[in-house]
Amino acid sequence: MLTERQLFILQAIIDGYIQSAEPVGSRSISKRQDVNYSPATIRNDMADLEEMGYLEKPHSSSGRIPSEKGYRHYVDHLLLPHRLSSKEIENMKSLFAKDFLQVEEVVKQSATILSELTSYASIVLGPEIFESKLKQVQIIPLNNQTAVAILVTNTGHVENQTVSLPDTLDGSDLEKITNILNDKLKNVPLYQVQKKMEEEVGALLKRHIKSYKDAMFFTEETLQKSSQEKVFYGGKTNLLFQPEFRDIEKVRTIFTLLEEDDTVQELLKPEHDGLTIRIGQENDNVAFENCTIISAAYSFNGRPVGTVGIVGPTRMEYPRVIGIIDHLSKGLSNALTNLYKKGS
């Protein structure tokens, strides 16, 4: 159990580190007008907080930085409600005041404004990404070079696309591929299709199709559009301006994973109603061990249909970002309701 003074010092260090990206020392805390503790007292508490795992000492200086445990305690127990500025509210109001014609428009614009307001990378998962399931796949040859792939979801959405046919696949192969897909992928959520392909469909294609590699490539290309168009990004390059991401290899790894929609969808999948905040290793992916991912579901008629999220450093401006995401997710829910009312 932390004392009131330890809690104060922990919050002071986290607030200071968020603002400066530099370790915070006892001297800088003691100079605050609201502090009556001596530097020696503060140093003793800082040492205790470090021993308990709430702080870390990055090098030989006397300054400390928050650990993941420290950030977690800060988020769970010390955060105060953040009042959005009038400019932030007006920016979001202007977004939802627009006369959108399609769901994709409002979702895409939400990703853009979220990245602009936070200066972090934003991700918005389109409506029903977790609810939509693949109901049926049809592959209809048009000629020796092309075919039409028809994907139908349980929500009634139908996706038609023209795909190129490898020379090594004939009509019999296409029929086998179609049967395998409908057998193994029926009622599979769209965001899990790629994983199911790798775990089960690939083995069956290898067993039944002579040109297995061509069949696998063709099948992945055919199904790719079912999930890719439902993920929208904003401000990925914002990460490059954060001190934590000066390591080019580290940033390259993060950018590569942010191109993999199935990985992103798993990272942003809500754990519960309201905000989900995953700090560092809580993301279960080594590439994001220095990142915090904050997400919130948005709804239609009271049912969650998508997610808005931010990827940034663990040294994140938590109160402000949480306030923005909370406000935006509610605004997006209202915008979708209005949009569907216009279309009905």
Secondary structure, DSSP 8 states (H G I E B T S, - for coil): ---HHHHHHHHHHHHHHHHHSS-B-HHHHHTSTT--S-HHHHHHHHHHHHHTTSEE--SSSS-BEE-HHHHHHIIIII-------HHHHHHHHHHHTS--SSHHHHHHHHHHHHHHHHSSEEEEE-TTTTT-EEEEEEEEE-SSSEEEEEEEETTS-EEEEEEE--TT--HHHHHHHHHHHHHHHTTEEGGGHHHHIIIIIHHHHHHH-SSHHHHHHHHHHHHHHHHHTTEEEE-GGGGGGSGGG--HHHHHHHHHHHT-HHHHHHHH--SSSSEEEEEGGGGS-GGGTTEEEEEEEEEETTEEEEEEEEEEESS--HHHHHHHHHHHHHHHHHHHHHHHHHH-
